[in-house]
């Protein structure tokens, strides 16, 4: 019996922001987005695990690209504020599932400045438990992050559904024993949930 439903952030609850984040930062730094992405990708895992602070990240990236470092307090948070776009239909579904009695989890590979944006804007009210890679020092698809989610929600693997738009991350969850859904559209998600006999409050 399913007791909890766990949502990814980027690509599920919001439009996938990856390219827009790079474009915003590249524009601010006056560098080619492809060049920035190439160097940034070397450090993104450490950044998402909270092992590399933003100021140290930009120092490494900008030194490698031979460009000036950002002057803003947090270029990454500034980018997040400007490019994150909520999928209102998915948030509406989250609320309906919560009122239907399911525990709602949040599990994301994300960075410290982005978690600040999350709490600044009150998104925590939608979720019973929040699992951020930068806080837990582990990222999807590593087994430990899914174990942490289960422990925080107080459930067994077969009592949870994990929803992500990344097939690799869903596979990581299913390898732990969690039921997985690869997100494509809100309507597709609703249909997939009905296969698990999930009751969705219509109010």
HUGI-V105733 format. One record per residue. N is the residue number from 1. RES is the residue in one letter. PSI is psi as a letter, one per 20 degrees, with the letter a starting at -180 (none if undefined). OMEGA is omega in radians with two decimals (999 if undefined). NEAR is the number of other C-alpha atoms within 8 Angstrom. Layout:
N&RES&PSI&OMEGA&NEAR  N&RES&PSI&OMEGA&NEAR
//
This chain:
1&X&p&-3.12&4  2&X&p&3.12&11  3&X&h&-3.08&9  4&X&q&3.09&13  5&X&p&-3.02&13  6&X&p&-3.09&12  7&X&p&2.90&13  8&X&r&-3.12&14  9&X&f&-3.05&11  10&X&p&-3.13&10  11&X&i&3.13&12  12&X&f&3.13&15  13&X&h&3.06&13  14&X&r&3.02&12  15&X&q&-3.10&11  16&X&o&-3.00&8  17&X&i&-2.94&11  18&X&g&-3.09&6  19&X&g&-3.12&7  20&X&h&3.09&8  21&X&g&3.12&12  22&X&g&-3.13&11  23&X&g&-3.14&9  24&X&g&-3.12&9  25&X&g&3.13&12  26&X&g&3.13&12  27&X&g&3.13&10  28&X&h&-3.10&8  29&X&i&-3.13&10  30&X&l&3.13&6  31&X&q&3.11&9  32&X&p&-3.11&8  33&X&h&-3.14&11  34&X&h&3.10&6  35&X&g&3.13&9  36&X&g&-3.12&13  37&X&g&-3.13&9  38&X&g&-3.13&8  39&X&g&-3.12&11  40&X&h&-3.09&9  41&X&h&3.12&8  42&X&h&-3.00&7  43&X&i&-3.01&10  44&X&h&-3.12&8  45&X&g&3.09&9  46&X&h&3.12&9  47&X&g&-3.12&14  48&X&i&3.07&15  49&X&j&-3.14&17  50&X&j&-3.12&13  51&X&i&-3.13&9  52&X&o&3.12&10  53&X&q&-3.07&8  54&X&g&-3.11&10  55&X&h&3.10&6  56&X&h&3.07&8  57&X&g&-3.09&11  58&X&h&3.09&10  59&X&g&-3.14&9  60&X&g&-3.09&8  61&X&g&-3.07&11  62&X&h&3.08&11  63&X&g&-3.13&9  64&X&h&-3.14&8  65&X&i&-3.13&9  66&X&l&3.10&6  67&X&r&3.13&8  68&X&q&3.11&7  69&X&q&-3.14&8  70&X&q&3.14&8  71&X&i&3.13&4  72&X&q&-3.11&5  73&X&g&3.10&4  74&X&n&3.12&8  75&X&h&-3.11&9  76&X&g&3.13&11  77&X&h&3.10&10  78&X&g&3.11&8  79&X&g&3.14&11  80&X&g&-3.13&11  81&X&h&-3.06&8  82&X&h&-3.02&6  83&X&i&-3.11&9  84&X&p&3.13&9  85&X&o&-3.11&6  86&X&q&2.96&8  87&X&n&-3.00&10  88&X&h&-3.12&7  89&X&h&3.13&7  90&X&g&3.08&10  91&X&h&3.07&10  92&X&g&3.09&8  93&X&g&3.11&9  94&X&g&-3.12&10  95&X&g&3.14&9  96&X&g&3.13&12  97&X&h&3.14&13  98&X&g&3.13&10  99&X&i&3.06&8  100&X&i&3.05&9  101&X&j&3.12&6  102&X&q&2.97&11  103&X&p&-3.11&11  104&X&p&3.14&15  105&X&q&3.10&15  106&X&p&-3.09&13  107&X&o&-3.03&13  108&X&q&2.90&12  109&X&o&-3.05&11  110&X&r&-2.96&11  111&X&q&-3.08&13  112&X&g&3.13&10  113&X&h&-3.12&10  114&X&h&3.07&11  115&X&h&3.09&10  116&X&g&3.08&8  117&X&g&-3.14&11  118&X&g&-3.10&10  119&X&h&3.10&9  120&X&h&-3.05&6  121&X&j&3.00&6  122&X&k&3.14&7  123&X&i&-3.12&8  124&X&h&-3.10&9  125&X&h&-3.12&6  126&X&i&-2.92&8  127&X&q&3.09&11  128&X&h&3.10&10  129&X&p&3.13&10  130&X&p&3.13&9  131&X&o&3.12&13  132&X&p&-3.13&13  133&X&h&-3.07&18  134&X&h&3.09&16  135&X&h&-3.06&9  136&X&i&3.13&9  137&X&k&3.08&10  138&X&q&-3.09&10  139&X&q&2.93&13  140&X&q&0.14&12  141&X&k&3.12&11  142&X&p&-3.05&9  143&X&h&-3.00&10  144&X&h&-3.09&7  145&X&h&3.09&14  146&X&h&3.09&11  147&X&g&3.11&9  148&X&g&3.13&9  149&X&g&3.13&12  150&X&g&-3.13&12  151&X&g&-3.13&8  152&X&h&-3.14&7  153&X&i&3.11&11  154&X&l&-3.09&6  155&X&r&3.05&10  156&X&q&-3.12&7  157&X&g&-3.08&10  158&X&j&3.10&10  159&X&j&-3.06&12  160&X&q&2.97&15  161&X&p&3.07&13  162&X&p&-3.09&14  163&X&p&-3.14&14  164&X&q&3.09&15  165&X&i&-3.12&11  166&X&o&-3.07&8  167&X&h&-3.13&8  168&X&h&-3.12&7  169&X&h&3.06&10  170&X&g&3.10&16  171&X&g&3.10&10  172&X&h&3.12&12  173&X&g&-3.10&15  174&X&h&3.10&10  175&X&h&3.08&7  176&X&i&-3.14&10  177&X&j&3.10&8  178&X&q&3.04&13  179&X&q&-3.07&12  180&X&q&3.03&11  181&X&p&3.04&11  182&X&o&-3.07&10  183&X&p&3.04&13  184&X&g&3.10&7  185&X&r&3.09&6  186&X&g&-3.14&9  187&X&g&3.09&6  188&X&g&3.13&9  189&X&g&3.14&11  190&X&g&3.13&8  191&X&g&3.13&8  192&X&g&-3.13&9  193&X&h&-3.13&9  194&X&h&3.08&9  195&X&h&3.10&7  196&X&j&-3.14&7  197&X&k&3.10&6  198&X&p&3.10&8  199&X&p&-3.14&7  200&X&o&3.10&8  201&X&p&-3.09&8  202&X&i&-3.14&4  203&X&none&999&3
//
